[in-house]
Amino acid sequence: MELEEEMSASDVVLLMSSVPERIGDLVYGLDEPRLRYRHGPAFPTLGGLIGHLLDSGSKVDALLRHAHLDGVATADIRATIDPGHDDELQRPLQEALEDFARIRRRTVDLLHGWGKNEWDRNLRDPRAGDITLLEVCRMVARHEIAHIAQIRNLTVLLPEPQDLSPVPPPGQ
């Protein structure tokens, strides 16, 4: 499925549910120096990009739960989906991924129970007008999949770790 195609509710739920596992697969075993490595001045660090994705994903999940459970009808959707890239990963990677996976599982469980009326329900965005919850989730899925591709690209380009220990003398 191309992300430019119209995604159904089940497509969106499937994509959103796969995000924590995809991130974990891509960054498994990376150490702190590689998470802080910057490919160039215009590039985020891998840790910063992961921190952004986990932060925005958690904010989106909170928005969806509040819209459904608390009846929230107005939100700055773009700022929730893409809150900025200023933060580095502030805690251990594995802990952050586990927390995000737990939050996302709860959200996906909630989404599985939605019917047509809930998916078609509108949220009012002060800048964009009325947007259905399905369209919000489509925007989230596109945003997260784009960042997963970015994480993949940055991990492929990481320099090999260097062993800086002394070289043993010949014959040992």
C-alpha positions in Angstrom: 0.0 0.0 0.0 1.3 3.4 -0.9 1.0 6.1 1.7 -0.5 8.4 -0.9 -3.5 6.1 -1.3 -6.5 6.5 0.9 -5.9 4.5 4.0 -8.8 2.7 5.7 -9.3 2.7 9.4 -7.8 -0.9 9.6 -4.7 0.2 7.5 -4.1 3.1 9.9 -4.5 0.9 13.0 -2.1 -1.6 11.6 0.5 1.0 10.7 0.2 2.7 14.1 0.5 -0.5 16.0 3.7 -1.5 14.1 5.6 1.7 14.9 7.1 0.7 18.3 8.3 -2.6 17.0 9.8 -1.0 13.9 11.7 1.6 15.8 13.0 -1.1 18.2 14.1 -3.3 15.3 16.0 -0.4 13.7 17.9 0.8 16.8 18.4 -2.5 18.7 21.9 -2.5 20.2 22.9 1.1 19.4 25.1 2.6 22.1 25.0 6.2 23.4 27.8 7.6 21.1 25.9 6.3 18.0 22.6 7.7 19.3 24.3 11.1 19.7 26.2 11.0 16.4 25.3 13.9 14.1 25.9 13.2 10.3 26.1 17.0 9.7 24.8 20.3 11.0 21.5 20.0 9.2 20.8 16.5 10.5 19.2 15.5 13.8 21.0 13.0 16.0 19.5 9.6 15.9 18.6 9.9 19.6 16.9 13.3 18.9 14.9 11.8 16.1 13.8 8.9 18.2 13.0 11.2 21.1 10.9 13.3 18.8 9.0 10.3 17.4 8.3 8.8 20.8 7.3 12.2 22.2 4.9 13.0 19.3 3.5 9.5 19.3 2.7 9.7 23.0 1.1 13.1 22.6 -1.0 11.9 19.7 -2.1 8.8 21.7 -3.2 11.1 24.5 -5.1 13.3 22.1 -7.0 10.3 20.6 -7.8 8.9 24.1 -9.1 12.4 25.3 -11.1 12.9 22.1 -12.8 9.6 22.5 -13.1 9.2 26.3 -13.4 12.8 27.4 -15.1 14.3 24.4 -12.4 16.8 23.6 -13.5 18.5 20.4 -10.8 21.1 19.8 -7.0 20.6 19.4 -4.0 21.9 17.6 -3.5 18.7 15.7 -0.4 19.7 13.7 1.4 20.8 16.9 0.4 17.5 18.5 1.6 15.3 15.6 4.8 17.2 14.9 5.8 19.1 18.1 9.3 20.0 17.0 12.7 18.4 17.1 14.4 20.1 20.0 14.6 17.3 22.4 17.3 14.7 22.7 16.4 11.3 24.1 16.3 12.1 27.9 16.3 8.6 29.3 17.6 5.1 28.3 16.5 4.1 24.9 15.0 0.7 25.9 13.0 2.3 28.7 11.6 5.0 26.4 10.7 2.4 23.8 8.9 0.1 26.3 6.9 3.1 27.6 5.9 4.2 24.2 5.0 0.6 23.2 2.8 0.3 26.3 1.0 3.6 25.5 0.5 2.7 21.9 -0.9 -0.7 22.7 -3.6 0.9 24.8 -4.4 3.4 22.0 -4.6 0.7 19.4 -6.9 -1.4 21.6 -9.1 1.7 21.8 -9.0 2.2 18.1 -10.0 -1.4 17.4 -13.3 -0.7 19.1 -14.2 2.3 17.1 -17.1 2.2 14.7 -17.8 4.4 11.7 -19.4 7.2 13.8 -16.2 7.5 15.9 -13.9 7.5 12.9 -16.0 10.1 11.2 -16.2 12.4 14.3 -14.6 15.8 13.8 -12.0 17.5 15.8 -11.8 21.3 15.4 -8.3 22.5 14.7 -7.9 26.3 15.0 -5.7 26.5 11.9 -7.1 23.7 9.7 -10.8 23.6 10.6 -12.7 20.3 11.1 -10.7 17.1 10.6 -12.1 13.6 11.2 -10.4 11.3 13.7 -9.7 9.0 10.7 -7.9 11.8 8.9 -6.0 12.6 12.1 -4.8 9.0 12.3 -3.9 9.0 8.6 -1.7 12.1 9.2 -0.1 10.4 12.2 0.6 7.2 10.3 2.3 9.2 7.4 4.3 11.2 9.9 5.5 8.2 11.8 6.3 6.1 8.8 8.3 9.0 7.3 10.4 9.2 10.5 10.9 5.5 10.6 12.4 5.8 7.1 14.5 8.6 8.3 15.7 6.5 11.3 16.5 3.6 8.9 18.5 5.9 6.7 20.5 7.4 9.6 21.3 4.0 11.1 22.6 2.7 7.8 25.0 5.7 7.6 26.4 5.4 11.1 30.1 5.0 11.2 31.4 1.7 12.4 32.4 1.7 16.1 36.1 2.0 16.6 38.1 0.0 19.1 40.4 2.5 20.7 42.1 0.0 23.0 45.9 -0.4 22.7 47.1 -2.7 20.0 48.8 -5.8 21.4 52.4 -6.4 20.4 53.0 -8.9 17.6 53.1 -12.5 18.8 50.5 -12.2 21.5 
